[in-house]
Protein backbone atom coordinates (compact mmCIF):
# COMPACT_ATOMS: atom_id res chain seq x y z
CA UNK A 1 0.00 0.00 0.00
CA UNK A 2 1.47 3.36 -1.02
CA UNK A 3 1.56 6.49 1.18
CA UNK A 4 -1.48 8.24 -0.37
CA UNK A 5 -3.59 5.11 0.17
CA UNK A 6 -2.31 4.82 3.76
CA UNK A 7 -3.40 8.43 4.35
CA UNK A 8 -6.84 7.67 2.95
CA UNK A 9 -7.12 4.64 5.23
CA UNK A 10 -5.92 6.73 8.18
CA UNK A 11 -8.69 9.26 7.45
CA UNK A 12 -11.29 6.49 7.65
CA UNK A 13 -9.79 5.25 10.93
CA UNK A 14 -9.90 8.79 12.35
CA UNK A 15 -13.68 9.11 11.78
CA UNK A 16 -14.83 7.06 14.81
CA UNK A 17 -12.16 8.70 16.95
CA UNK A 18 -13.45 12.13 15.89
CA UNK A 19 -17.03 11.04 16.60
CA UNK A 20 -16.25 9.83 20.12
CA UNK A 21 -14.78 13.20 21.10
CA UNK A 22 -17.51 15.16 19.30
CA UNK A 23 -20.31 13.33 21.06
CA UNK A 24 -18.80 13.84 24.54
CA UNK A 25 -19.84 17.45 24.08
CA UNK A 26 -17.54 19.13 26.58
CA UNK A 27 -15.27 22.06 25.72
CA UNK A 28 -12.00 20.11 25.87
CA UNK A 29 -13.44 17.11 23.98
CA UNK A 30 -14.79 19.40 21.25
CA UNK A 31 -11.35 20.99 20.82
CA UNK A 32 -9.85 17.50 20.45
CA UNK A 33 -12.64 16.60 17.99
CA UNK A 34 -11.84 19.75 15.98
CA UNK A 35 -8.13 18.88 15.92
CA UNK A 36 -8.88 15.34 14.75
CA UNK A 37 -11.26 16.68 12.08
CA UNK A 38 -8.63 19.17 10.85
CA UNK A 39 -5.97 16.45 10.73
CA UNK A 40 -8.32 14.10 8.86
CA UNK A 41 -9.25 16.91 6.45
CA UNK A 42 -5.58 17.64 5.83
CA UNK A 43 -5.00 14.01 4.82
CA UNK A 44 -7.62 14.61 2.11
CA UNK A 45 -5.46 17.32 0.57
CA UNK A 46 -2.19 15.49 1.18
CA UNK A 47 -3.13 12.08 -0.22
CA UNK A 48 -4.40 13.57 -3.47
CA UNK A 49 -1.38 15.83 -3.83
CA UNK A 50 1.09 12.99 -3.22
CA UNK A 51 -0.77 10.57 -5.50
CA UNK A 52 -0.74 13.02 -8.41
CA UNK A 53 2.78 14.36 -7.81
CA UNK A 54 4.37 10.92 -7.52
CA UNK A 55 2.15 9.14 -10.05
CA UNK A 56 0.71 6.89 -7.34
CA UNK A 57 -2.92 6.99 -8.44
CA UNK A 58 -4.54 3.59 -7.79
CA UNK A 59 -7.99 2.07 -8.13
CA UNK A 60 -8.12 1.87 -4.32
CA UNK A 61 -7.44 5.59 -4.09
CA UNK A 62 -9.95 6.45 -6.79
CA UNK A 63 -12.71 4.70 -4.86
CA UNK A 64 -11.70 5.07 -1.22
CA UNK A 65 -10.50 8.70 -1.23
CA UNK A 66 -13.86 10.23 -2.18
CA UNK A 67 -15.64 7.71 0.06
CA UNK A 68 -13.43 8.69 3.01
CA UNK A 69 -14.16 12.38 2.36
CA UNK A 70 -17.90 11.81 2.28
CA UNK A 71 -17.83 9.65 5.41
CA UNK A 72 -15.83 12.27 7.29
CA UNK A 73 -18.00 15.23 6.31
CA UNK A 74 -21.34 13.45 6.65
CA UNK A 75 -20.39 11.95 10.03
CA UNK A 76 -19.50 15.42 11.29
CA UNK A 77 -22.66 17.00 9.88
CA UNK A 78 -24.90 14.32 11.39
CA UNK A 79 -23.16 14.61 14.78
CA UNK A 80 -23.59 18.39 14.72
CA UNK A 81 -27.28 18.02 13.83
CA UNK A 82 -27.82 15.50 16.64
CA UNK A 83 -26.27 18.04 19.01
CA UNK A 84 -28.58 20.78 17.66
CA UNK A 85 -25.62 22.77 16.37
CA UNK A 86 -26.81 22.45 12.79
CA UNK A 87 -30.20 22.36 11.08
CA UNK A 88 -31.08 18.92 9.72
CA UNK A 89 -32.10 20.38 6.33
CA UNK A 90 -28.43 21.30 5.78
CA UNK A 91 -27.44 17.67 6.28
CA UNK A 92 -30.20 16.47 3.96
CA UNK A 93 -29.19 18.80 1.11
CA UNK A 94 -25.51 17.88 1.39
CA UNK A 95 -26.29 14.15 1.74
CA UNK A 96 -28.64 14.24 -1.27
CA UNK A 97 -25.97 15.97 -3.36
CA UNK A 98 -23.32 13.45 -2.37
CA UNK A 99 -25.54 10.44 -3.10
CA UNK A 100 -26.75 11.91 -6.38
CA UNK A 101 -23.34 12.87 -7.71
CA UNK A 102 -21.79 9.59 -6.55
CA UNK A 103 -24.52 7.77 -8.48
CA UNK A 104 -23.86 9.85 -11.60
CA UNK A 105 -20.12 9.17 -11.25
CA UNK A 106 -20.89 5.43 -11.17
CA UNK A 107 -23.01 5.72 -14.33
CA UNK A 108 -20.29 7.73 -16.08
CA UNK A 109 -17.65 5.23 -14.97
CA UNK A 110 -19.72 2.32 -16.30
CA UNK A 111 -19.59 4.02 -19.69
CA UNK A 112 -15.83 4.52 -19.41
CA UNK A 113 -16.08 8.24 -18.70
CA UNK A 114 -14.38 10.07 -15.86
CA UNK A 115 -15.82 13.47 -15.06
CA UNK A 116 -13.28 15.43 -13.09
CA UNK A 117 -14.26 17.45 -10.06
CA UNK A 118 -14.64 21.10 -10.96
CA UNK A 119 -13.72 24.19 -8.99
CA UNK A 120 -17.22 24.41 -7.46
CA UNK A 121 -16.74 20.99 -5.91
CA UNK A 122 -13.37 21.95 -4.49
CA UNK A 123 -14.73 25.22 -3.05
CA UNK A 124 -17.67 23.26 -1.61
CA UNK A 125 -15.41 20.78 0.13
CA UNK A 126 -13.09 23.39 1.64
CA UNK A 127 -16.03 25.55 2.75
CA UNK A 128 -17.78 22.55 4.32
CA UNK A 129 -14.67 21.49 6.19
CA UNK A 130 -13.89 24.97 7.54
CA UNK A 131 -17.54 25.49 8.51
CA UNK A 132 -17.60 22.15 10.31
CA UNK A 133 -14.54 23.06 12.38
CA UNK A 134 -16.12 26.39 13.32
CA UNK A 135 -19.38 24.65 14.25
CA UNK A 136 -17.55 22.03 16.33
CA UNK A 137 -15.93 24.84 18.28
CA UNK A 138 -19.22 26.72 18.59
CA UNK A 139 -18.01 29.82 16.74
CA UNK A 140 -20.91 31.90 15.37
CA UNK A 141 -19.39 32.40 11.91
CA UNK A 142 -19.69 28.64 11.37
CA UNK A 143 -23.43 28.89 10.75
CA UNK A 144 -23.03 31.53 8.05
CA UNK A 145 -20.24 29.53 6.45
CA UNK A 146 -22.25 26.30 6.40
CA UNK A 147 -25.06 28.17 4.61
CA UNK A 148 -22.49 29.27 2.02
CA UNK A 149 -21.41 25.63 1.79
CA UNK A 150 -25.03 24.65 1.04
CA UNK A 151 -25.11 27.15 -1.83
CA UNK A 152 -21.78 25.81 -3.14
CA UNK A 153 -23.14 22.26 -2.72
CA UNK A 154 -26.07 23.09 -5.00
CA UNK A 155 -23.88 24.94 -7.52
CA UNK A 156 -21.36 22.10 -7.65
CA UNK A 157 -24.16 19.58 -8.18
CA UNK A 158 -25.58 21.65 -11.05
CA UNK A 159 -22.10 21.99 -12.57
CA UNK A 160 -21.58 18.24 -12.37
CA UNK A 161 -24.98 17.45 -13.89
CA UNK A 162 -24.21 19.76 -16.82
CA UNK A 163 -20.84 18.06 -17.39
CA UNK A 164 -22.48 14.65 -17.05
CA UNK A 165 -25.19 15.59 -19.58
CA UNK A 166 -22.58 16.62 -22.11
CA UNK A 167 -20.42 13.52 -21.74
CA UNK A 168 -22.75 10.59 -20.99
CA UNK A 169 -25.67 9.21 -22.91
CA UNK A 170 -28.98 9.44 -21.02
CA UNK A 171 -30.56 6.44 -22.75
Secondary structure as GFF3:
##gff-version 3
##sequence-region A 1 171
A	DSSP	alpha_helix	3	24	.	.	.	ID=ss1
A	DSSP	alpha_helix	27	53	.	.	.	ID=ss2
A	DSSP	alpha_helix	59	82	.	.	.	ID=ss3
A	DSSP	alpha_helix	88	110	.	.	.	ID=ss4
A	DSSP	alpha_helix	119	136	.	.	.	ID=ss5
A	DSSP	alpha_helix	141	167	.	.	.	ID=ss6
###
